[in-house]
Amino acid sequence: MLEFKEIELSDSEWIRPILAESGFNGSEYSFSSNFIWRKVYNTQVCKYKGFYIAKSGKEECSFVFPAGKGDYKDLINRLKEYCKPKGKPLVIHMVNKDNLKILQDLFGDEIEVGASRDDYDYIYNMTDLTTLRGKKYSSKRNHINRFVENNWSFEPITKDNIEECVEMNKRWCKQNDCYDDESKKAEACAVKQAFKHYFDLNMEGGLLRVDDEVVAYTIGDPLNEDTYLIHIEKALSDYQGAYPTINKEFALYAAQDYKYINREDDAGSEGLRKAKLSYKPAFLLEKYWVKFV
């Protein structure tokens, strides 16, 4: 019997080792991400024979592809049994190419498959974002050159300055009409949780100042052995070049020991898609949904 519960900070003790063992590159395989978005998605979790299963409490039979090691056929059959009395088909989301092959080999004609383009993660070479070398990054370097004309500085987020980031984020929300847009409102909820539990989750962050005022910040943490994950990045529109500057400075500060930097998906936003593509990702992490029929 699968028993789901709301995700809690204490679940980190058993979830993080399973995620580490799986080594998946998708941003949905971050405990920190699962936790800070829990109020938006009513995230519920379950442990089954060494697997970590996560689902939205809003969708009874919709699951993220489980992380872990073991018998996937047995696991999927248990999920199908879980869904049967609810009268709904089993749907698995965030399935990468390798995991899609596992499901196709095990279940063949029992499944329907579709691509989830809005969920594709943007994965960059760490060295590209820390050096911005070459013609393809000339516009980024130009923007940074404009920003560094200011009296600026970079520093890590600490207990002494985190409240300044919270205040800057409020200003960013006013500039960007956070509470008039459902997706921005949801993100604002996740950002609030990230700040509230920043130290509990052992996250890392950095900020930019201009004349001692915080004008940009970012928050991330390691996703696996070779990939660093950026959860949040905000900059005030008053300062040209603040975004590429915080991007580069934080990568230099936190991600130099990693091969890749995952900057998450674009959630279907055309503006965000254009911005993320402008940084020339090494590849897009393709994701699929699988429905059992």
C-alpha positions in Angstrom: 0.0 0.0 0.0 1.4 3.4 -1.0 0.9 6.0 1.7 1.5 9.7 0.7 2.2 12.5 3.1 3.0 16.2 2.8 6.7 16.8 2.3 8.5 18.2 5.4 12.0 19.4 6.2 12.7 16.2 8.1 12.1 14.2 4.9 15.4 15.5 3.6 17.2 12.7 5.6 15.8 9.9 3.3 15.0 11.8 0.1 18.4 13.4 -0.5 20.3 10.1 -0.5 17.9 8.6 -3.0 18.1 11.6 -5.3 21.9 11.5 -5.0 22.0 7.8 -6.0 19.8 8.5 -9.0 21.8 11.4 -10.2 19.1 12.8 -12.5 19.7 16.2 -14.1 16.1 17.4 -14.0 15.3 20.3 -11.6 12.4 18.3 -10.2 15.0 16.0 -8.5 16.0 18.7 -6.0 14.8 18.3 -2.4 15.1 22.1 -2.0 12.9 22.7 -5.1 10.3 20.2 -4.0 10.1 21.7 -0.6 9.9 25.4 -1.5 7.2 24.7 -4.1 5.2 22.5 -1.8 2.5 25.0 -0.9 1.9 25.8 -4.6 1.6 22.2 -5.6 0.6 20.6 -2.3 3.5 18.3 -2.8 3.0 14.8 -1.4 5.7 12.1 -1.1 6.0 8.4 -0.5 8.9 6.0 0.0 8.5 2.5 -1.6 11.3 -0.1 -1.6 14.1 2.5 -2.1 12.2 4.8 -4.5 11.2 8.4 -3.9 7.7 9.1 -5.3 6.4 12.6 -5.5 3.1 13.9 -6.7 0.9 17.0 -6.6 -1.9 16.7 -4.1 -4.1 18.4 -6.7 -3.7 15.5 -9.1 -4.4 12.1 -7.5 -2.8 10.0 -10.2 -0.1 12.2 -11.7 3.5 11.5 -10.5 7.0 12.6 -11.2 9.1 9.8 -12.6 10.3 8.1 -9.4 13.9 8.4 -8.3 15.7 5.4 -6.9 17.1 2.0 -7.7 15.1 -1.2 -8.0 12.3 -3.0 -9.8 10.5 -0.3 -11.9 7.9 -2.8 -13.2 6.8 -3.6 -9.6 6.8 0.1 -8.7 4.7 1.1 -11.7 2.3 -1.7 -11.1 1.9 -0.5 -7.5 1.1 3.0 -8.9 -1.5 1.6 -11.3 -3.1 -0.3 -8.4 -3.1 3.0 -6.4 -5.0 4.8 -9.3 -7.4 2.0 -10.1 -10.0 2.6 -7.3 -9.8 6.4 -8.1 -11.0 5.7 -11.7 -8.2 7.6 -13.2 -5.3 6.6 -15.5 -1.8 6.6 -14.2 0.2 9.5 -15.7 4.0 10.0 -15.1 5.6 13.3 -15.9 9.1 14.7 -16.2 10.3 11.5 -17.9 13.7 11.9 -19.5 14.8 10.0 -22.6 16.6 7.2 -20.7 13.6 6.7 -18.3 11.2 6.8 -21.2 13.0 3.9 -22.7 12.7 2.0 -19.4 8.9 2.5 -19.5 8.6 1.6 -23.2 10.6 -1.6 -22.8 8.6 -2.6 -19.8 5.1 -1.6 -20.9 5.1 -1.2 -24.7 1.7 -0.6 -26.1 0.2 0.1 -22.7 1.4 3.7 -22.8 0.9 6.9 -24.7 3.8 9.4 -24.8 4.0 13.1 -25.4 6.7 15.8 -25.1 6.4 18.5 -22.4 8.4 21.4 -24.1 7.4 23.9 -21.4 9.2 21.6 -18.8 12.5 21.3 -20.7 15.4 22.4 -18.5 18.1 24.6 -19.8 21.5 23.1 -19.1 24.6 25.2 -19.7 28.3 24.5 -19.6 29.7 26.0 -16.4 32.7 27.5 -18.3 30.4 29.3 -20.7 28.5 31.1 -17.9 31.6 31.9 -15.9 33.7 33.2 -18.8 31.2 34.4 -21.4 33.9 33.9 -24.1 33.3 34.3 -27.8 31.1 36.2 -30.2 27.9 34.5 -29.1 28.2 36.2 -25.7 29.2 39.7 -26.9 25.9 41.2 -26.0 26.1 39.8 -22.5 29.6 41.2 -22.0 28.4 44.6 -23.3 25.5 44.6 -20.7 27.9 43.6 -17.9 30.3 46.4 -19.0 27.4 48.9 -18.6 26.6 47.5 -15.1 30.1 47.6 -13.8 30.3 51.3 -14.5 28.3 51.6 -11.3 29.8 51.5 -7.8 29.0 47.9 -7.4 29.9 44.8 -5.4 29.1 41.1 -5.1 28.7 39.2 -1.8 27.3 35.9 -0.6 23.9 35.8 1.1 24.3 35.5 4.8 22.2 35.9 8.0 23.4 39.5 8.0 22.0 40.5 4.6 19.2 38.1 3.7 16.5 40.5 4.9 17.8 43.0 2.4 17.2 40.5 -0.4 13.7 39.9 1.0 13.0 43.7 0.7 14.6 43.9 -2.7 12.3 41.0 -3.9 9.2 43.0 -2.7 10.4 45.9 -4.9 10.9 43.5 -7.8 7.4 42.2 -7.3 6.0 45.7 -7.5 7.9 46.4 -10.7 6.6 43.1 -12.3 3.0 43.0 -11.0 3.5 39.8 -9.2 0.1 39.6 -7.6 -1.8 40.2 -10.9 -0.3 37.2 -12.6 -1.0 33.7 -11.4 2.3 32.2 -12.3 4.2 35.1 -10.7 2.1 34.8 -7.6 2.9 31.1 -7.4 6.6 31.9 -7.8 6.4 34.6 -5.1 5.1 31.9 -2.7 8.1 29.6 -3.6 10.5 32.6 -3.2 9.0 33.4 0.3 9.6 29.7 1.3 13.2 29.8 0.0 14.0 32.8 2.1 12.2 31.5 5.2 14.0 28.1 5.0 17.2 29.2 3.3 19.5 28.0 6.1 17.5 24.9 6.9 17.9 23.8 3.3 21.6 24.7 3.2 21.1 26.7 0.1 23.6 29.2 -1.3 23.0 32.7 -2.7 24.7 35.8 -3.8 23.7 39.5 -4.2 24.8 42.6 -6.1 24.9 46.0 -4.5 25.0 49.4 -6.2 26.0 52.2 -3.8 25.3 49.7 -0.9 21.7 49.0 -2.1 20.8 45.4 -3.1 19.7 45.4 -6.7 20.0 41.7 -7.6 20.2 38.3 -6.0 20.2 34.6 -6.9 19.8 31.3 -5.0 20.9 27.8 -5.8 22.4 24.5 -4.6 24.0 21.4 -6.0 21.7 19.1 -8.0 24.1 16.2 -8.3 27.8 15.5 -8.7 28.2 17.4 -12.0 25.3 19.8 -12.1 24.5 23.0 -10.0 20.9 24.2 -9.9 19.8 27.8 -10.0 16.4 28.1 -8.2 15.8 31.9 -8.2 17.3 34.9 -9.9 16.0 38.4 -9.6 17.3 41.9 -10.6 15.8 45.3 -10.6 15.0 46.8 -14.0 16.6 50.1 -13.0 20.1 48.7 -13.6 21.1 47.6 -17.1 23.2 44.5 -17.0 22.2 43.4 -13.5 20.9 40.1 -14.7 24.0 38.9 -16.7 26.2 40.2 -13.9 24.6 38.3 -11.1 24.4 35.3 -13.3 28.1 35.4 -14.0 29.3 36.4 -10.5 27.2 33.7 -8.7 28.4 31.0 -11.2 32.0 32.1 -10.4 31.2 32.0 -6.6 29.3 28.7 -6.3 29.5 26.5 -9.4 33.1 26.3 -10.5 33.4 22.7 -9.3 30.6 21.5 -11.5 30.4 20.7 -15.2 26.9 22.0 -15.8 24.5 24.6 -14.5 20.8 23.9 -14.7 18.7 27.1 -14.9 15.4 25.2 -14.8 12.6 25.5 -17.4 10.8 28.4 -19.0 7.2 27.4 -17.9 6.0 28.2 -21.4 6.8 31.9 -21.1 8.0 33.3 -24.4 10.0 36.0 -22.8 11.7 33.6 -20.4 12.4 31.2 -23.3 14.0 33.9 -25.3 16.2 35.0 -22.3 17.3 31.4 -21.5 18.1 30.6 -25.1 20.2 33.8 -25.3 22.7 32.2 -22.9 23.3 29.4 -25.5 22.5 26.2 -23.5 24.8 23.2 -24.0 21.5 21.2 -24.4 17.9 21.2 -23.4 16.9 18.4 -21.1 13.9 16.9 -22.9 11.0 15.7 -20.8 7.9 13.6 -21.6 4.7 12.6 -20.1 3.5 8.9 -20.2 -0.1 7.9 -19.8 -1.1 4.3 -19.1 -4.1 3.2 -21.1 
